[in-house]
Structures are given as structure tokens and as C-alpha cells.
């Protein structure tokens, strides 16, 4: 296939990559942090010689960075349906002098019908849901124990409960529009992926999850077999939430209709109830970070320690501002709240989801006492 050379308008350097972004090819500079943190996450994977496909490559910036910055990526395919984008990918591959890297003008669903990779990057506009079956039908693990799926969802309004019917249709899940809706968004996305994986007798487990701005993104380990597939499905369940007193509980199925305060409970699910992160992976990311000065060190240096703490605590975080508003008190000091809870023997951490949110294993009554 012949590629026409587009007229390049923007030239930039991001991470170790040089990228030319032509008119008409999508490039979002605000996603640099996302590309930074997931490139670092790939570097923390133990597997060697991973073959990687970026299914919505655009300029190729993400895939090119993944390969340039990580020795464990042995082969790269940049795929995009746009001829101009595919041409940009080809030019950027040459610009960065990448070997074993190729650009393809194709729809990702058609491309995956003929090609197999160890690592699939699915970063579409909106939801990745329509491409999940294509992804799982293309995996062929061979001698390898695991494959990887990295999926982005930018339809956070749907996942966060602003459009419930759309969430039912796309994800077959009931959402919640509440203070932990972005955490729910990740858990709904993983639930959808787990159910799609099980159709092909694959199980999934989250390695790294991230919420920022308008998107949520997950890196999942994929393993073949009935045992991991069943294990994944058994990790799904529901959260029940009271919009009046902010009580929440979770389990395989909802067990109550009415909260103790007398308010009807709202239920979300089926969603992923397991961990969103792999502890050893987060530790490896923290160890790698100082050796990568081209990343956004200050931001990542705050995000990773926060995640390393919050991953040890229960799901469905609290928002201090929401609590104080319900209690009709002034905005609380999170430092004071932490001191009050830890002095009583409870665990506490901030969360990367929001600067006003926190996690704790304390009962709601104890949290409210600590806020007074």
C-alpha cells in the first residue's frame, strides 16, 4: 500500500520520541501523563519480547513511546483506519529509527482477524467495548503464560451514571452517579472486559488502573483457561449505596433494599470487586521511575505512592466534601481526619481519584465522628 506524505504542522518531543503530528490526525498533548505512566507500567512487566499492537494509533505517539522506552517490546504494529494517520505513523517510525515496527492502514477488527499479538492497546474515542471480542479472539499465547490488554474508555459520563441507559446498553451494567463514580467507572469497564474474556475462556486480572481528567484506563493480564475465566467472573458483584447518609456495602449480590436510615438503596453492577492494582507491579514502577528523567517526575512521584497506599484499603472511597455537605459542617481538614482515624487504630489513605477523597477501613459512623 502506498502512503501519501501529509503536510506536517506540529513537531514535538515527548518522552524519548520525536513525533510529527499532521493536520487531520488526532493528537492530544493533555494525554502525555497517560502515555508516561503506561509506558512506565509496561517497563515494569516481567515478560520479555512482547509483540505489541496499537489499534487506534493516530500519530503513533503512544506505540512508538512504548517501544522506544521499553526493552521488553520486541515488535510494534501501528494500526489506523485513516490513510493520513497511517502515513504519519510510517513517517514517525522512520523518524525514530525503530526496527521491527510497521504501520498499517486497516480497521483494527479486520487486522486482528489475521494477526496475533501478546499486548493489545485499545484506545478508541469513547468506549472500547465493541473491540473486546476481536481482541480476545486474536490472542494466541503459545508458550507464554500471559498476554496483556490495555484499554481506555473516554465515555466517563456514561460510566459515571449521567446516561444510565447507555451504560446498560454498552456495558450491561447499572452505574451510580455518586462521589466514587470514577472508581465505579473503572470497575464497570473491567467487569465488561472480564465477561468478554470469559466468552473465549480467558481470565483477566488488573495490573494497573488509572483515572484522570476525562478517561479511565486499565492494564490487564490475560490468562487462558477455564480456571482463570471462572475466577474473574467470581470477582464480579454489586455495590449498594445510600444517597442520603452515604452508607455503602458490596458483595456478590445486593442483600438490602432499604438503608438503616430509611432511604432506598441504589445498586450498581455487576462490577469488578477485586483489586485494581498488582502490588508488586506498583513497587516495580516506583523503582523504575528515577531512571526515567524524561517522564513527568513530579506528578508520577505523587501518584504512585498514593496508589501504593490506597490499593491496600477497601474499595469505594469517600469524599470529604460530600460528607461535610451532608453533615452540614465546614470543609474538613484531611490531615485532622487522618490523625483522628489512625489514633483509633483504623487505616487511612488518600486516593489518586480526587484530591478531596480518601479510603479507610473505618465504619461510616467513625468517619463522621472524626469529622466533627
Phi, psi and omega per residue, in radians:
X1 nan 2.361 3.106
X2 -1.544 2.393 3.083
X3 -1.872 2.270 3.020
X4 -1.435 2.512 -3.125
X5 -1.484 2.019 -3.140
X6 -1.310 2.853 3.049
X7 -1.445 1.973 -3.071
X8 -1.402 2.355 -3.128
X9 -1.882 -0.523 -3.040
X10 -2.290 2.249 3.066
X11 -2.083 2.321 -3.090
X12 -2.602 2.855 3.036
X13 -2.081 2.258 3.125
X14 -2.420 2.212 -3.021
X15 1.051 -2.278 3.078
X16 -1.634 -0.017 -3.011
X17 -1.693 2.565 2.915
X18 -1.815 2.250 -3.044
X19 -2.232 2.281 2.967
X20 -1.791 2.136 -3.105
X21 -1.949 1.887 -3.101
X22 -1.455 2.841 3.052
X23 -1.050 2.359 3.096
X24 1.573 -0.067 3.092
X25 -1.982 2.205 -3.020
X26 -1.163 2.274 2.980
X27 -2.567 2.152 -3.107
X28 -1.944 1.846 3.141
X29 -1.121 -0.387 3.129
X30 -1.245 -0.187 3.120
X31 -1.608 0.180 -3.141
X32 -1.044 -0.746 3.130
X33 -1.032 -0.712 3.108
X34 -1.087 -0.793 3.121
X35 -1.139 -0.666 3.089
X36 -1.024 -0.936 -2.974
X37 -1.251 -0.558 3.128
X38 -1.451 -0.450 2.966
X39 -1.136 -0.751 3.074
X40 -1.078 -0.700 -3.138
X41 -1.123 -0.689 3.082
X42 -1.112 -0.710 3.114
X43 -1.079 -0.443 -3.126
X44 -1.466 -0.140 3.096
X45 -1.212 2.515 -3.086
X46 -1.421 -0.426 -3.085
X47 -1.174 2.557 3.104
X48 -1.918 2.749 3.054
X49 0.940 0.956 3.064
X50 -1.447 2.370 3.015
X51 -1.661 2.251 -2.958
X52 -2.139 2.380 3.056
X53 -2.122 2.179 3.015
X54 -1.739 1.902 -2.957
X55 -1.409 -0.269 3.095
X56 -2.323 1.207 -2.831
X57 -1.281 -0.566 -3.063
X58 0.960 -1.982 3.108
X59 -1.336 -0.259 -3.056
X60 1.538 0.081 -3.033
X61 -0.983 -0.796 -3.068
X62 -1.149 -0.931 -3.105
X63 -1.092 -0.688 3.126
X64 -1.120 -0.743 3.093
X65 -1.105 -0.756 3.134
X66 -0.959 -0.773 -3.085
X67 -1.343 -0.725 -3.134
X68 -1.091 -0.671 -2.975
X69 -1.644 -0.101 -3.058
X70 -2.349 2.117 -3.108
X71 -1.236 -0.305 -3.096
X72 -1.466 0.038 3.028
X73 -1.725 1.946 -3.050
X74 -1.648 -0.415 -3.064
X75 -2.578 2.466 -3.082
X76 -2.305 2.300 2.996
X77 -2.093 2.167 3.081
X78 -1.851 2.052 -3.026
X79 -2.086 2.318 3.046
X80 -2.684 2.508 -3.121
X81 -1.303 -0.380 -3.136
X82 -1.403 2.259 3.112
X83 -1.124 -0.687 3.119
X84 -1.126 -0.705 3.108
X85 -1.153 -0.772 3.128
X86 -1.071 -0.663 3.085
X87 -1.136 -0.714 3.101
X88 -1.100 -0.724 3.104
X89 -1.047 -0.794 -3.131
X90 -1.069 -0.749 3.141
X91 -1.163 -0.694 -3.133
X92 -1.247 -0.541 3.022
X93 -1.076 -0.803 3.130
X94 -1.157 -0.708 -3.132
X95 -1.033 -0.644 -3.118
X96 -1.645 0.079 3.066
X97 0.939 0.779 -3.132
X98 -1.456 2.395 3.028
X99 -1.768 2.713 -3.116
X100 0.934 0.737 3.089
X101 -2.358 2.349 -3.065
X102 -2.475 2.634 3.100
X103 -1.881 2.492 -3.104
X104 -2.360 2.324 3.030
X105 -1.637 1.791 -3.071
X106 -2.899 2.796 2.946
X107 -1.386 2.420 -3.038
X108 -1.072 -0.617 -3.134
X109 -1.144 -0.631 3.086
X110 -1.281 -0.679 -3.121
X111 -1.124 -0.746 -3.100
X112 -1.246 -0.302 3.077
X113 -1.202 -0.326 -3.083
X114 -2.087 -0.125 -3.074
X115 -2.326 2.639 3.137
X116 -2.239 2.481 -3.119
X117 -2.399 2.836 3.080
X118 -1.492 -0.400 -3.033
X119 -2.427 2.103 3.113
X120 -1.978 2.232 3.062
X121 -1.831 1.980 3.139
X122 -2.016 1.773 -3.034
X123 -2.258 1.213 -3.077
X124 -1.501 3.105 2.944
X125 -1.451 2.063 -3.115
X126 1.676 -2.227 -3.027
X127 -1.747 2.519 3.031
X128 -1.476 -0.061 -3.007
X129 -0.916 -0.754 -3.092
X130 -1.134 -0.257 -3.037
X131 -1.831 -0.016 -3.033
X132 -1.193 -0.744 3.135
X133 -1.140 -0.635 3.072
X134 -1.107 -0.697 -3.137
X135 -1.098 -0.885 -3.061
X136 -1.260 -0.481 3.085
X137 -1.276 -0.302 -3.094
X138 -1.612 -0.334 -3.096
X139 -1.139 2.408 3.027
X140 -2.477 1.720 -2.968
X141 -1.263 -0.536 -3.118
X142 1.034 -2.189 -3.140
X143 -1.433 -0.174 -3.080
X144 -1.419 2.516 -3.111
X145 -1.330 -0.525 -3.003
X146 -2.458 2.656 2.869
X147 -2.078 3.080 -3.097
X148 -2.376 2.489 3.036
X149 -2.187 2.193 3.088
X150 -2.010 2.024 -3.017
X151 -2.222 2.388 3.118
X152 -1.990 2.452 2.998
X153 -2.188 2.179 3.097
X154 -1.860 0.037 3.109
X155 -1.539 0.962 -3.041
X156 -1.179 -0.449 3.072
X157 -1.090 -0.658 3.083
X158 -1.193 -0.867 -3.086
X159 -1.172 -0.474 -3.095
X160 -1.622 0.121 2.977
X161 1.674 0.071 3.113
X162 -1.283 -0.423 3.132
X163 -2.339 1.385 -3.024
X164 -1.051 -0.740 -3.106
X165 -1.072 -0.680 3.110
X166 -1.128 -0.640 3.110
X167 -1.168 -0.707 3.065
X168 -1.032 -0.787 -3.056
X169 -1.203 -0.815 -3.014
X170 -1.439 -0.755 -3.011
X171 -1.925 -0.107 -3.074
X172 0.934 0.696 -3.130
X173 -2.324 2.620 2.998
X174 -1.637 2.143 -3.113
X175 -1.620 3.096 3.033
X176 -2.324 2.317 3.023
X177 -1.667 1.579 -3.021
X178 -2.592 -3.059 -3.036
X179 -1.211 -0.339 3.094
X180 -1.912 0.511 -3.045
X181 -1.125 -0.533 3.142
X182 -1.293 -0.558 2.992
X183 -1.168 -0.752 3.054
X184 -0.996 -0.686 -3.123
X185 -1.010 -0.804 3.103
X186 -1.105 -0.737 -3.098
X187 -1.196 -0.575 3.048
X188 -1.207 -0.765 3.116
X189 -1.038 -0.824 -3.136
X190 -1.126 -0.659 3.091
X191 -1.030 -0.803 3.118
X192 -1.068 -0.764 -3.133
X193 -1.145 -0.725 -3.141
X194 -1.066 -0.728 -3.135
X195 -1.218 -0.632 3.069
X196 -1.176 -0.707 3.133
X197 -1.089 -0.716 -3.103
X198 -1.094 -0.496 3.090
X199 -1.047 -0.460 -3.124
X200 -1.928 0.305 -3.138
X201 1.028 0.792 3.000
X202 -2.052 2.563 2.954
X203 -1.916 2.711 3.131
X204 -2.223 2.692 3.011
X205 -2.532 2.302 -3.128
X206 -1.164 2.315 3.047
X207 -1.754 -0.751 -3.141
X208 -2.653 2.390 3.116
X209 -2.306 2.558 -3.042
X210 -2.634 2.389 3.068
X211 -2.184 2.261 -3.123
X212 -2.774 2.391 3.075
X213 0.923 -2.017 -3.003
X214 -1.783 0.201 -3.006
X215 -2.457 2.808 2.904
X216 -2.208 2.582 -3.069
X217 -2.536 2.458 -3.116
X218 -2.318 2.523 2.969
X219 -1.969 2.088 -3.035
X220 -2.091 2.437 2.988
X221 -1.494 2.342 -3.096
X222 -1.986 2.208 3.141
X223 -2.246 2.446 -3.092
X224 -1.483 2.486 3.012
X225 2.298 2.728 3.133
X226 -1.161 -0.648 -3.098
X227 -1.101 -0.918 3.094
X228 -1.132 -0.554 3.121
X229 -1.129 -0.807 3.130
X230 -1.150 -0.702 3.124
X231 -1.034 -0.707 3.115
X232 -1.105 -0.807 -3.111
X233 -1.133 -0.601 3.112
X234 -1.221 -0.227 3.097
X235 -1.518 0.043 3.134
X236 -1.624 2.645 3.125
X237 -3.038 -2.707 -3.026
X238 -2.310 2.627 2.948
X239 -1.978 2.378 3.082
X240 -1.934 2.366 -2.944
X241 -2.409 2.395 3.066
X242 -1.787 2.032 -3.121
X243 -1.264 -0.215 -3.123
X244 -1.567 -0.977 -3.087
X245 -1.742 -0.113 3.076
X246 1.298 0.274 3.038
X247 -1.130 2.537 3.027
X248 -2.523 2.562 3.031
X249 -2.527 2.789 -3.086
X250 -2.533 2.725 -3.135
X251 3.115 -3.047 -3.086
X252 -1.022 -0.734 3.097
X253 -2.435 2.695 3.047
X254 -1.091 2.401 -3.106
X255 -1.953 -0.261 -3.129
X256 -2.231 2.633 3.021
X257 -1.808 -0.507 -3.056
X258 -2.148 2.329 3.066
X259 -1.256 2.796 3.116
X260 -1.090 -0.383 3.098
X261 -1.413 -0.069 3.098
X262 1.697 -0.009 -3.102
X263 -1.594 2.419 3.057
X264 -1.060 2.330 3.124
X265 -1.364 2.563 3.013
X266 -1.762 2.479 -3.063
X267 -2.123 2.419 3.079
X268 -2.176 2.434 3.081
X269 2.632 -3.132 -0.006
X270 -1.269 2.347 3.125
X271 -2.306 2.926 -3.095
X272 -1.297 2.170 -3.140
X273 -1.801 -0.112 -3.129
X274 -1.376 -3.045 3.129
X275 -1.147 2.623 3.086
X276 -1.659 -0.113 -3.069
X277 -2.459 2.736 3.039
X278 -1.809 2.082 -2.971
X279 -1.016 -0.798 -3.120
X280 -1.128 -0.532 3.133
X281 -1.217 -0.737 3.103
X282 -1.087 -0.723 3.105
X283 -1.067 -0.733 3.129
X284 -1.144 -0.686 3.093
X285 -1.069 -0.742 3.126
X286 -1.134 -0.638 3.111
X287 -1.194 -0.634 -3.110
X288 -1.319 -0.538 -2.981
X289 -0.903 -0.822 -3.099
X290 -1.074 -0.421 -3.119
X291 -1.464 0.048 -3.116
X292 -2.174 1.308 -3.065
X293 -1.150 -0.288 -3.128
X294 -1.360 -0.136 3.080
X295 -1.489 2.914 3.114
X296 -1.368 1.481 -2.972
X297 -1.055 -0.753 -3.062
X298 -1.100 -0.816 -3.127
X299 -1.190 -0.812 -3.127
X300 -1.160 -0.555 3.114
X301 -1.174 -0.277 3.052
X302 -1.712 -0.688 -3.061
X303 -1.159 -0.842 -3.036
X304 -1.137 -0.774 3.069
X305 -1.083 -0.615 3.100
X306 -1.110 -0.807 3.118
X307 -1.096 -0.686 -3.120
X308 -1.094 -0.449 3.086
X309 -1.522 -0.802 -3.037
X310 -1.199 -0.457 -3.097
X311 -1.169 -0.288 -3.115
X312 -1.544 -0.093 -3.040
X313 -1.957 2.915 -3.053
X314 -1.066 2.765 3.105
X315 -1.270 3.018 3.023
X316 1.135 1.294 -3.053
X317 -1.145 2.917 3.106
X318 -1.830 2.705 3.050
X319 -1.994 2.107 -3.066
X320 -1.078 -0.649 -3.128
X321 -1.216 -0.681 3.094
X322 -1.118 -0.744 3.110
X323 -1.078 -0.817 -3.098
X324 -1.147 -0.608 3.107
X325 -1.156 -0.758 3.120
X326 -1.132 -0.622 -3.107
X327 -1.491 -0.105 -3.140
X328 1.014 0.846 3.071
X329 -2.200 2.961 3.116
X330 -1.208 2.876 3.127
X331 -1.025 2.206 -3.038
X332 -1.421 2.788 2.984
X333 -1.508 2.108 3.139
X334 -1.171 -0.533 3.092
X335 -1.143 -0.749 3.103
X336 -1.133 -0.712 3.114
X337 -1.068 -0.786 3.120
X338 -1.035 -0.820 -3.132
X339 -1.064 -0.749 -3.119
X340 -1.104 -0.734 -3.099
X341 -1.290 -0.755 -3.109
X342 -1.203 -0.541 3.081
X343 -1.136 -0.430 3.102
X344 -1.595 0.076 3.080
X345 1.607 0.128 3.121
X346 -1.577 2.716 3.056
X347 -1.583 2.693 -3.056
X348 -2.653 2.506 2.974
X349 -2.687 2.748 2.953
X350 -1.354 3.026 3.099
X351 -2.314 2.591 -3.135
X352 -1.282 -0.190 -3.087
X353 -1.179 -0.584 -3.098
X354 -2.846 2.501 3.126
X355 -1.201 -0.253 3.131
X356 -1.762 0.071 -3.052
X357 -1.862 2.769 -3.115
X358 -2.647 2.857 3.044
X359 -2.096 2.616 3.072
X360 -2.802 2.729 3.022
X361 -1.675 0.163 3.109
X362 -1.325 2.525 3.029
X363 -1.112 2.751 -3.108
X364 -1.000 -0.665 -3.131
X365 -1.065 -0.698 3.135
X366 -1.221 -0.616 3.095
X367 -1.096 -0.802 -3.124
X368 -1.132 -0.663 3.078
X369 -1.088 -0.711 -3.107
X370 -1.197 -0.401 -3.135
X371 -1.427 -0.319 -3.087
X372 -1.374 nan nan
